[in-house]
């Protein structure tokens, strides 16, 4: 049913949609007729690759609005939401908002063999939390205030086992993921009268650019493959499939959940 979402003039806004899980989600939703508003943060050297991916989305026959901007800035958020409102027209509504921001600081609390000047700082925590946690609430609040959400909207964000496990160099991101889950739960409670459902997808270990930036990622990948019941990593497409499922009418009674999408790795 390639047009199941376009028949309703549904849109998805994807924060962090130029690569990894966000882009995979965009591709899956576009394949089923959902129009897209993608906010991303990429340097000029990456834009040829990014624009090629966006043209691939447009080839699905859906509308695609893109903005290379910092999601944490209130002025950018206001500009993008206004542009989205104009782009959707009178009939369009945001059925789905996907939070896929991976802008975090990966530093050790106690760097080995160093004086400590490069240790994780409270400023590193603030920057990471602003991007990877607080921005979820800012966007939901502003889009809701402008009346852009559909009557049965879905807010989805990507978390990880790092929200409750300790990994070296992951302290700031771990704190952000824990905060993200808490914010998502309260959105599920407090925005329910507006018809908004809010859930977190706990993706298994996925070999994305963000994972490769974590020191020791090779060991994490090997451990994750050995641990998984299916002896493989999670793929972006695995996660995108669940984004799609949660956007369907049949998923309307799922709210306030943290859903593992890892092939069962969390039970091992």
N, C-alpha and C positions, 0 to 999 in steps of 0.2 A: 504494500500500500504506500506507494511513493508520495501520495498527496494527503496522507492522513492528517498532517498538521497544517498544511497550506490551506486546506478547505476551511479551516477555522481562523485563518490569518494570524497564526501563531508565530511568535518570535522567541528566540533565545538570545540572551546577552551572556557572553562568555568572557570572563575576566581572566586574561592569560591564555588566549586562544591561538597563538601563533606556532605552538610546538607542543610536543608531549601529550599529556592527557587532555588538555584543553582543545588542541587541534583535532585529536581523535574524536572527541565528543562532538565538535562542530561538523566533522565529516559524517558521522552517524546521523545526526539530527537533520543535516541538509539532505541526506539520502532519503529521508522520510518527509521532506517537504517543509521543514521549519526554516523560516528566514532567520538571519543571523546578524547580530551586532557584536563585533569582536574588539575588545580592548586589549592591547598588548604593549610591551615595552622592549623594543629592539633597536640596536644601533644600525646606522646606515649600511655597514658592511654586510649585515644579514638580510637586508630588505629585498634583494632580488629573490632569494630563496623563499622568504615569507610571502611576497606578492605572488609567486608561482603557486604556493599552497592556497592562497585566497582565490586565485582565478580558478583553481580546481573546484573550490566550493561553489563558485558562481556557475560553473558548467553544469551543476546539478539543477539549474533552473530556479534557484532561490535568490532572493535579494540578500546582499552582504554589505553591511556597513563596517568599516574598520577605522580604528583610532589608535595611533601610536602615542600613548600618553601614560602618565603616572596615575594609577588608580587611587592613590591615597590623597590626591589634591582635590579639595572641594570645588575649585573653579573648573577643573577638567571634568569632574563628575557632573556638574551642572550643565556644562556645554554639551557633553555627550548625551545626557538624558534628554536635553532639548532637541538635539539633532535626531535622536532615536524617535522621539515623539512625532516629529515632522516626517521622518522616513516611514514610520509605520502607517501613517494616515489615520483616518477616523475609525477604521475597523480593526486595526492591528492591536494586539495585546501581547505582553511578555508572559509566555507560558512557563518559561524556565530561565532561571539565572544560575549559571555555573561559575563557582569561585575556584579558579585554578592558578592562584598566584604562588609562584615559587621564588620569591625574592627574599632570601634569608641569609644571615651571617653564619658561616661555618668556621668557628674558631674554638680552640680548646680553652677550657677554663684555666688549666695549668699547662702551658706549652712546655714540652720537654726540652731541656737544655737551653732555655732562654730565661731572660731576666724577669719576664712577665709583662713587659711593655706591650706585647701583642696578644695578651690574654683577652678572652671574651669580656666585653664591658657592658655596663647597663645601657649605654647608648646603642650597642649592637642589639640588645634585647628590644629596645623601643622601636628601632627601625624594622626589625623582623616582625614584631607584633603588629605594628601599624599596617604592614603590607599583607601579612598572611593570616591575620585574625580580625582586627578591628575594621578593616575595609569591608568585610562581609556585611556587618551591621550598617555601615554608612551607606552602602549601595542599596540594601533592602529598604532602609528608612526613606531614602530620597526617591527611589522609584515608586514606592508605595504612596508617598506624599503627593506625587504627581499623577497618581491614578493609572500607572502604566501596566500594572500586573493584571493578568486575566483573573476571572472569578475563581479559578481553580489553578493556582500557580504553584510551581515547584522551585524551591531554593536548594541547590545542591552544592556541597563543598567537598574538597578532597583532603582527607586526613591520612594518617599513617600510624603504624604501631609505635612510632616514636612519641606519640602523645602520652604513652604510659610506660615506655621502655627507655632506659638510659643508653645512649650511644655516644662514643667520643666525638667531639666537635659538633654535636647536634643539640646542645643545650638550648640555644635561642630558638631554633626551629621546633624543638620538642615543646617548649613553653607556648609557642604560637599555636601549635596543633592542639594542645590541651585547651587553650583559650578559644580556638575556633570551634571545637566541639561544644563547649559550654555556651557560646554565643548562638550556635545553631539550635541547641535545645531550647533556649529561651525564645528565639524567633518562632520555633514550632509552637510554643505556648502562647506567646503574646500577639502574634500576627495571625493566629488561627481564625479569629473573627472576620478577617478579611479574605479568608479562603486560601491562605498561603500555607503550604506544607514545606517543612525544612528538614533535610536529612544530610548526614555526612556519609560519604563513601570512603571506607578504609581500604585503599588500594594496597595490594601486595607489592612486593619488591618489583619495580618496573625499571628496565634499563633505559632511562631517559637522560637527557643532558643534565638535569638537576641531580640525579643520583650520581652521575659520574664526577660531579664536583665535590662529593663527600670524600674526604680522605679515607682510604681503606675500602673504597667501593668494590674493588675486585674481590676482596674477601667476603664482603656482604653478599655479593651476587652468588658466589660459590656456596656459601652457607644457605642462602635462600633456596637455591635449586635443590640442594641435598635434602633440605627440610620439607619441601613441598610434597604433598601426596602424589602429585602428578609429575614431580621431578622437573619442573620448568618454572620460569619466572612468569609473573603477570605481564600481559601486554597492554598497551594503551587501548587496543580494540576491546579487550575484556572489560575494561572500565567503561568505555564508551557505550557498550551494549547495555550496561546497567543504568547509565544516564538515560538512555532511550526508554528502557523499561519503566523507570520512575516517572517519566513524562506522560505515560499512557494513562487513560482514564482509569484503568483497572488498579493503578497504584495509588489511588486517591486516599486510601486509609492508612498509608505508611507515613508516619509523621514523628519527628523527634528521635529518629533512629540513627545508629552508627552501624553501617552495613559492611561487613567484610567482603571484599571482592578479591580473593587471593587463592582460590582453588582449595581452600581448607588449611592453608599454612598456619592460621591462627590457632588451630587445635593441636598443633604438634609442638 
